[in-house]
Amino acid sequence: MTASPLPKLSILDLATVEAGGTIREAFDHSLEVARLAERGGYERIWYAEHHNMPTIASSATAVLIAHIAANTESIGLGAGGVMLPNHSPLVIAEQFGTLAELHPGRIHLGLGRAPGTDGATFRALRRTHEAAERFPSDVMELQRYLSDELPRTAVNAYPGHGTRVPLTILGSSLFGASLAAQLGLPYSFASHFAPQQLTAAVSHYRAHYVPSEAHPQPYVSAGVNVVAAETDEAAEALFARAELARVRAFLSRGRERELTEAEAAQLMDSPAGLEIRGMLRYTAIGGPERVRAELAAFAKHADADELVTVHAAPTRAEQLESVRLTVAG
């Protein structure tokens, strides 16, 4: 039986900081991932905005994209995403308009409604929770700044005006699906960590899609974890380590000390442990052939045009190998 063809593949990179490592090392690794992905034929790399998280270094998303773009040649680069309630639409238009002028055709902008951080940090960003309620109107304001429109009395974005930076709505619920459909924009579902409403959200989006000039047809991308190794057995062993590390990290939050691996292992089948493991429901695990077959099956299940892969192996070297093997052959 011939395997289904793979859709477009991209990568979500959080610029994670390893235990005992530095932020600069995280950025160096992100550049290495991007160069490897470019050689391997991945569509694009996405970087996500998070704040006040010592293990994630992608908070200044536009700045990181600028660094990666200046040191690569052709791969698409985008925010997956910018959490728009944290920002003025004008400032985001100027930032991504600048990137688009410097790197034409390579810049993409995914927009999220969640703040991407805790309440105290949200206040430190000088934002209020009412900002999330303005998300739909802020998206439309941002669209106008990036368009060719030039109202006589309005504020405009320079750079930004006329760049038409492609926008994508991010989400893990029916809200984002509904908004993306109404605005005629691509939709990206965060099924790599929030799998519950994937099929319902994508079905709603496609059923209610209103064609736009830029996007006559609906377009769906879906997140999926990937652990690829030389053999199926090696990949399964890597996934077991990654799963334990995830449970350990999540259940260590708020404690005076980090759980040991043995302590975390005892909690793998606890209600909290099972809930965390459930976040990894959509994970392709195996050697190159099996991983590609599982990705093709997931794309069909998700009704997705593009898969956003999250390479979840425990070490940097294993992550790079997973990126390479997924598109090898």
WOURTA-V468227 format. One line per field, one symbol per residue. ss: DSSP state (H for helix, E for strand, - for the rest). phi: phi as a letter, one per 30 degrees, with the letter a starting at -180 (. if undefined). psi: psi as a letter, one per 40 degrees, with the letter a starting at -180 (. if undefined). A space follows every 10 residues. Layout:
BEGIN
ss = ???
phi = ???
psi = ???
END
This chain:
BEGIN
ss = -------EEE EEE--E---- --HHHHHHHH HHHHHHHHHH ---EEEE--- -----E---- HHHHHHHHHH -----EEEEE EEEHHH--HH HHHHHHHHHH HH----EEEE EE------HH HHHH-----H HHH-HHHHHH HHHHHH---- ---------- -----EEEEE E--HHHHHHH HHH--EEEE- -------HHH HHHHHHH--- ---------E EEEEEEEE-- -HHHHHHHHH HHHHHHHHHH HH-------- HHHHHH---- HHHHHHHH-- --EEEE-HHH HHHHHHHHHH HH---EEEEE E----HHHHH HHHHHH---
phi = .dddddddcb bcbchdcdei ccdeddddde dddddddddd jddaccbcdb bhbdcbccdd edddeddddd cbcbddbacb bddeedbded dddddddddd ddbeiccbbc bccddiaddd dedddicbdd ddddeedddd ddededdddb edccdbcbdk eidhedcbcc abaddddddd dddicebbcd ddbbdecedd ddddeddcdc ebddbdcdbc cbdbdbbcbd bdddddddde dddddddddd dddicdbddd ddddddcecd eddddddddc ecbcbldedd dddddddded ddhcdbccdc dcddcedddd ddeddecdj
psi = hhiiiiaiha hhhefihihe aidddddddd ddddddddde eidihihihi ifheehefdg ddddddddde eiddiihihf ahgdeeihdd dddddddddd ddgheehihi hididfaidd ddddefiied dddedddddd dddddeaeig ideiiihhid hedfhhihhi ifaedddddd ddefiihhhf eeegedecdd dddddddehh iiddgdiihh ihihihghad iddddddddd dddddddddd eeheidiiii dddddeedei dddddddddf dghhhaiddd dddddddddd defidihhhh heididdddd ddddddei.
END
